[in-house]
Amino acid sequence: MAFKFKILSIDGGGIRGIIPAIILAEMEKRTGKRIFEMFDLIAGTSTGGILSLGLTMPNPLAPDLAQYTAKDMVELYRKEGKRIFYEPLSERYTKTDDLIRPKYSSEGREEVLSAYLGETPLKNALKPVFITSYDIEIRRPIFFVSDRSAEKIGEYFRKISSGFKMKQAAMATSAAPSYFEPYHLATIQTDSSFYTLVDGGVFANNPTSLAIMEAIIAARRTGEKLDLNEILVVSMGTGSLTRKYSYDRAKNWGLIGWLEPIINIMMDGMSESVASQLEQLLPYDPGYPKQYYRFQAPLNEANDDMDDGSQENIAKLVDIAQLIIAEQNSNLDRLCEELLR
């Protein structure tokens, strides 16, 4: 039985996005096809959103082909990691100021995303994309979607597409609180004439369950029926956090002490809770094709900080990706066969 609909979902995780990028490059190598050719919907949060957009961006000279391979996206992390997480010396202040200002300037990140994504309209994505962000002024999840028929200004959420660019979606979804300033996006859709957007990881670091619901909603919108058991789900993690916070350390933490740990705990907790629910909702039955694939591994050796773009840490993240490929070799083969059906 071939699945009717195929979803790829990629977690947030900053520089750790190199892990899913390497696994996706391996999938392209095994199938001889580009990622956008094998999926019907690609969802991403933060670094996963950047990957989703890069893998579906059309080549300006050949609009039916993707501009970047997954291997190209691996090189983005290798070459541009330090540029993304960079703050000019002229913008450095005192240690006290560091506690009340974003850790990094957004200049490097915007330069990299402009170079890679240019002025490409979001609607031009080669396959439907679903990118998460959150507006801290109107207090609503904001989803960037390439399918203009999916646009909706709901009471408690918004799906936006028309007039927006891939670069803008990438900037919004990766504006991680405390690391970068919120992304100010001009629009006629708010009273203030701006969206004030932060990283979608604040509510959906693992966007897989949202992507499944989006697929079912999209089918209903066209008058079709899509059952859960007709959806193939591929979920890519960026490494499960292993850093321990002991009781003796945490018991005396106040607002400042909890600031960085709580962000890591919340994002990792969200990712793993969604993964655990889907593992139970879509269990493997040997009598049927495997429906749910999750590629994830603990960050036992690598630094779990999302902003460590050092060559030493990049090498350790690459090792983790290669370990996942080796340990899930048979699963990867089975998945690639299914994707080629």
Disulfide bonds with the S-S distance in Angstrom:
none
